[in-house]
Amino acid sequence: MKFTNLTTAEFGQFTDAMPYSHFTQMTGNYELKVAEGVETHLVGIKDSNNQVLAACLLTAMPVMRVFKYFYANRGPVLDYDNQELVHFFFNELSKYAKKHHALYVKVDPYLPIYKRNHDGEILEDYNMAWIFKKFESLGYQHEGFTTGFNPVTQIRYHSVLDLTDKTAKDVLNGMDNLRKRNTKKVQKNGVKIRFLAEDELPIFRAFMEETSATKDFEDRTDDFYYHRMRHYKNRVLVPLAYIDFEAYIKELEVEEAQYRKEIAKAEKDLAKRPDNQKAINKKQNLEKQLEANQAKMTEARILQEKHGNELPISAGFFIINPFEVVYYAGGTANEFRHFAGSYAVQWEMINYAIDHKITRYNFYGISGDFSETAEDAGVIKFKKGYNADVIEYIGDFIKPINKPAYAAYNKLKRLKEKLS
């Protein structure tokens, strides 16, 4: 085996074929980093037949003027069951980083250690104790089993829906009542989906600005989304949920006609048998449904007059590779939340995954705090409702390459933190 640099073609072909490959470890991210002026390396391992056995995108940032900080974001991509390969890669990575004046190396492999439910209970242990020992023997320090959200570290908990051998009907049946009801609702209330082009991204950004203000979180910048859409190309999809009022009003008119027909039939039954309680109850129920139908009709016509025939109500930002569909971000117009546009977005992309034989639908990060007071308790409840699992990842490891300089760096960092 040999540790070597890879071409973008070699890197992309390998990472696309491997399970547990994160979107940060694909050619689109390499092109993005290069365009941003970030020093970026594609490295890997090849066997004697020149076949790629491991691949990793590394970024290098300047530290202390003369050194660099190397980071393998959710990498490397390799078969972690092959312990010999794991040892060889990380041992050689240290040598490579040293040649390129690294102060230290940080890795956070896309490697699960537990499957949990959304109450935090362990459902499956992936028996990864050996890799902690391996990293320790190679001089890597584990940064701890962190929870919560941190701007400089990847989140350790993802909410993931396993789509293996599942149909759309299977997924729908697995949802809780609220998710099931709202998913069915959007299929018959005029909510349509189309995908936004790059020049339409301001529509998505407007939703994100409103949602971040409402839920009090700090969103990424415009450039973050634009650059990924541009460089990830067809690996990014931005579905927009909107109301097609022409279609919606027609559906409501058909519904109205059906209610009136059934009410007329119930009235005929009551004319023959005025004391028929079943017919009385049926008529009353139908009249309530008709009243709700008429309220929707009035609202739809007012909104159509104000906004035109199409009203954007929700959008999401999804990053895709052959292994998984990742729901990276999403926002909704608060005024129109009752149309449940976010459910239309999720349902569209779940079906996209099924249609493209992608077996993981990743709702992405949660805090790892499963208490009722968690900062993302509402988000956890939403994702739990889809019958997803929680996948806990291994976390961050750091290896000092120049130990004396790294010790001085940490001492200086602690001093700055103390003075700030």
N, C-alpha and C positions, 0 to 999 in steps of 0.2 A: 504493500500500500504506500501511497505517497500523498503528502499534503501539498496542494498546489492552488494556483489561481484558476478560476473558471471563466469561460466566456458567458455572456448573457444567455446565449442559446442553451449551453450545457446547464447552467443554473436553472433557467426557466423550465426546461424539459424535466429535470429531476424533481424540483419542488412541486410541480403540477402533478406528478405521479405519486407523491408521498402523502399518506395520511398524517394528521396532526401538523399540517403546514399552515402557518399563519399568513395573513395577507401582507404583513411587513416583510415576509421572506418570499417575495416574488419580484419579477423583473420590473413591474410597474413602479415599485418602491425604489428600486435601484435607479431607474431613470429619473424619478422625482428627486432623489437625493443629489444626483449629479447636477440636475438643473438648478438646484438650490445652492450649489457650490460646496456641498458637504463632501469631504474626503470619504470615498466609499470603496470597499473591497468586496469582491466575490471570491470566496475561498471554498475549498472542499477537499475531499479525498477521492482518489481514483485507484482502482486495482491494476493488476499487471496487464489487463486487457483494455485499459484506458476507459473503463466504465466508472461512472460517478457513483460513489457510495455514500457521500455526505456533501451537503452544501450549506453555505452560510453567507448572509449579507452582513458585513461589518461596517459600521461608521466610525470615523475617528475625529475627535474634536480636540483642539489645543488645550493643554493644561500646564500651568506654571511656565509658560513661554517655550520651554524646550521639549516638553513631553506631550503625549497624546493620551486621550481616554478612548479606549476601544469598546464598542457596544454591539453585541449581537442581539438585536431586538426580536424576541421570541425565536431565537435560533440557538444552535444550528438545527437543520432539518436532517435527520438520520434515523436509522432503526435503533431505538434505545434498548431493544432487547439484546442487541449485539454488544455485549460488554467490552469485548476487545476493541471494537470500532469506537465506542465511546471513549475509552482510555486513550486510544491513539489520537483521536481528533483533538481532545482538549489538551493533551500533552504537546501536540504540534502547534496548536493555536498559541500557546504561551511563547514558544520559540519564534513564531511568525510575528507576534506583537512586539516582542523584544527587538527584533530586527528593525521594526518601524518606530522605535523610540516610544513605546507605550509606557505610561506610568502605571496603569492598571487596566484590567479587562473586566467587563461586566457582561454576564449572560443571564437570560431568564427563559430557558427552554419552554416550548409550548407542550409541556409534559404534565398530564394530570396525575394527582396523587390520590384523590378521593372523588367519588360520586356521592352527592348528598341530595336530600330533598330540600324544599324551600323552608323547612323548619330547622335546617342545619344538621339533621340526623344523617350519619354515614350509611349509605346504601351499598357501597362497594369500595374496597381498599385495593388500590392497584399495586401494592407491595413494592414501593419505590425506595425503601430504606437503603438499599444497596447503593443508590446513586448519590445519596448524601455522603456516605462513606467514601465513595469514589472521588467526589469533588474535594472532600477534605484531604484525601491522600495526595491529590494533585495541587494542593495549596489554595483551593477556593474557599472563601468564607460565605456561609449562608447569611442573608440579610434578615432572616426571621419570617415567621408566618404572619405576615401583615394583613390587616383588614382596613376597610375604608378606601377612600379615594385620595390619590396623591398625584400631583402633576408631573412628577419626575420618575414614577415607577408604573409599570404595567399592573393593572388590577388582577388579583389572584383568583377571583371567582367569576365564572360566567354562567348564565342561565341558558341551557342548551336543550332543544327539542330534538330527540332522536327520530329521524324519519325512515329508518331502515325498514324496508318491506311495508311501509304504510301508504295507504291511499288518503286522498283528501277527506273522505268520509271517516276513516279511522281517526284522523287528527281532530275532526269536528266532534266526534263522539267522545274523545278523551278530554275535551275542555270542560271547565266548570260551567255552571248555568249562565253566569253573566257573559263570559266570553262566547259561549255558544249562541246565546240570544242576540248579542250584538253582531256577531258574524253573520247570522242569518238575516238580521235586520238590514245590513248594508247591501245584501244581495237583492233586495226588493224595494229600496227607497230612492232609486235614481243615482246612487253613488257609483261613479265610474272611475277607472284608473287609466292614466297614461304616464309615460316616462318623460321627464324633463330633459331638454338639451342643455348644453353648457350655458348658452346665453339666457336660459330661463331660470338659472340657479337662484337669482334674487327672490323668486317665489318661495323656494325652500328656506332661504335665509330669513325671510320675513317671519315665517312660522317659527323658526328656531329662536329668533329674537323675542318673540312674544312668549314662547314657552319658557325660555330661560328667565325672563322677567317674572312670569307668573310663579314658577317653581323655585326661583331664587338659586340658580346655579350659573356658573360662568361657562359660556360656550366657547368653542374654537373660533378662530378668526375666519373671515371670508376666504382668505388665501388658502387656509388649510383644506377647505372643501374644493375650491377651484383647482388647486394643484393636483389633488388626488383624482378628481374627475378627468383632468387633462392627461395625466400620465398613466393612470391605471386603465384608461380607455374603457373597453367593454367590461372590465372587472368592477365598474361602479354603475349602479342603477339608482335613479332617484324617482321613485313612483310618486305621482301626485294623485290624491283623491279629490274629486270634484263632483259637484251636483250638476247633472244635465237636467235642467228644469223641464225641457220639452218632454224628455222620456219620463221624468218623475211625475209630472202632472198627468200624463197619459195613463201611467200606472194607477195613480190615485183616482182617475175618472173610471177606470175599469173596476177598481175596488168599490167605488161609490155605487156604481150600477149593480154590482153583485149584492151589496148590503141592502139597497132599496128593493131588489127583487126578493131577497130572503125576508125582509120586513113585511112586504106585501103578502107573501105566503103565510107568515105567522099571523097576520091580521085576518086572513081568510079562515085559518084554523080556529082563531078566537071567535070569529063570527058564528061558527058552528058550535063551538064549545067554549063559552065565555069564562068558565071556571077552570079551564085547562091550565094548571099552574106551570107546567113544563113549557107551554107555548107563551105564557106571560113572561116567564124568565128569559126565554129565548129572544122575544121581541125587545125586552128591556136591554139585554146584552147587545143586541144588534144595533139598537139606537145609540148606545154609548160608543160603539165602534164607529158608527157613521158620524157621530159628533166629532170624534178624534180625527177621522178622515177629513172632515170639512175644515177643521182647524189647520191641519197640515196643508190642505189645498190653499187656504187663505195665506198662510205663511209663504208657501212656494211662489205664489203669484206676486206677493209683495217683494220677495227677494229677487225674483226674476226681473221685475220692473226696475229694481234698484241696481242690480249687478250684471244684468244681461243673462244669457241662457246658461253660461257656465260659471259656477262659483267654486273656486279652490277652497278646500277646507282642511287638508292635512297633507303632509309629505314626509318621506323617510329617505335616509341615505344609507345605501347598502353596498357592502364590499364583498366580492364573490371570488372564490377559487373553486377548483373541482372538488374540494373536500367539504366546504361549508359556505352557507349564505350567512353573512354577518349583518345584523341590524345595528349599524353604528350610531345613528342618531335619528331623531324624528321630532316633528313639531306639529301643533294643531292650532287652528284659529279658535280661541276660547269661546267666542260668540257662537260658534257653530259646532261645539263639541257634541251636542245632542244628535247630530247626524252620524256620529261614530265613525268618522273618516279614518281614524288610526286603525280601526279594525279592518277596514277595507284594504289598507296598505299591507297590514300583516298577512291577511288572507291571500292577497295577490302574490306576495313573495314566498309564502309557504307553498303555494301551488307551483310557483316558478321552480323552487327547489325540487319538488316531487317530479315535475315534468322533465327536469334536467338530470334526474337521478343523483341529486346531491343529498347525502344522507344526514347532514347536520344543519339544523336551523338555529343559529346562535343569536339569542336575544342580547348577548354581550354582557357587560359588566354589572355586577351587584357588589355591595359593600362587604359582604361576609358577616355582617351583623344581622342576625335573624330575630332580634327582639322586636317587640311592637314599637319601640322608640327609635328604631334605626332611621338614619337620615333618608334612606331610600325605601322605607317600609311600603309605601304605595306602589313603587315600581316593582318590588319583590312580589307583592300580591298580584299585580297585573301579569307578570311572567309565570308565576305559579299557576295561574288560571288556565294556561295553555297546556298544562301537564308536562312542563319541562323539568329537567333535572338540573342540579347545580354541580358544575365541574370545578373542583378546586385545583389550581396549578401549583407547581413546585416552588415558584418564587425566584428571587434574585440571588446570584452568586457573584462575588467579586474576588479577583485574584490580583494581588499586588505584583507587578513585574519588576519594578525598581523599588525594592523594599525600603531602603533608607529615605529616598525621595518621597515615597508614599507616606511614610510615617511623618515626615515634615509637612507634607500636604494636609494630612488629617489634623495635625496639631494647629496649623494655621487656620484651617476651616473651623475648628472648635473655638478658636480665639475670636474669629470674626462673628460667629454665632453668639458668643458671650457678650460681645460689645454692641451687637445690633439690638 
